[in-house]
Amino acid sequence: MCTVDIQSSPAESKWARIRRKLNMPPPVQAAVVAGVFSILVLWGQSCTRASRLEGRVQVMQDRIAVLSTELDTKRNDIHSLETQLAPFRTIALDRFSGPDVEALAKLATQITELKVLDDLKTKKLEQIQIKLDATKEMVEKPQLLWRNAKEIYEGTNFVLRAYFQPTKNEPLGQLRFDIQLTGSTNAQIISVKPAEIGICNVWPDPHDISADGRMGKLVFDGISFFSPTIEITFTEKPQSFEIKSSHFGEGQSYEWKPKKGASKK
């Protein structure tokens, strides 16, 4: 038998040409096409699921890495704590019988009791220190603080009346004041005397005022419960002067300047 290859006509569709070349009945061809389409759909779904699964796997791997790092940190912390606990474990086992945990618990109880006793001793020491400070304050002699001053002119002379306040209402004993002019000035000290002449004993000294008039001193007995006041007479108003006293704080003095008054040095 001869087989004649009949050329397709230009009007024949592409699908008709494929079906003619496959030489399959139409039902079979439809089934094949449906099967291929189903396979493609399943393959696409599998690719999507695989992509999602890869994302989840990556998230889980990252989480595992973080947890692994945290686990290493916890292990290092535990090792550090065990190293710090080792000396206490040794002490506990030397002093107490029983397992490690029981011995450590007994040691912890003993340490707590000792801490309570130490706190009580500390409080008692603080109370003793407060009493010692109070006793020391009672024993120490009262000090003088600069209160204020009053300026007076007597003819051409300038008089400064300085008022002082004691820190305690106790006998002041013998008082000494030393005055010294500071800075460049033509003023000179004429006299230094207590303002309350009638209630104290002055100890005069021929050298109370220096020859150049730049220094002066005053020594007198202060009576109980009074605020001493001294008068310093100058030939004119000085630019500044420094005053020291036996009853100021250690190494303390006051400097007086016009308009500014006295300031502690």
PyMOL commands that set and color helices and strands:
alter all, ss='L'
color gray80, all
select helices_A, chain A and resi 14-22+26-95+100-139+197-199
alter helices_A, ss='H'
color red, helices_A
select strands_A, chain A and resi 144-154+157-166+173-181+189-194+201-202+215-222+229-234+241-245+254-257+261-264
alter strands_A, ss='S'
color yellow, strands_A
deselect
rebuild
show_as cartoon
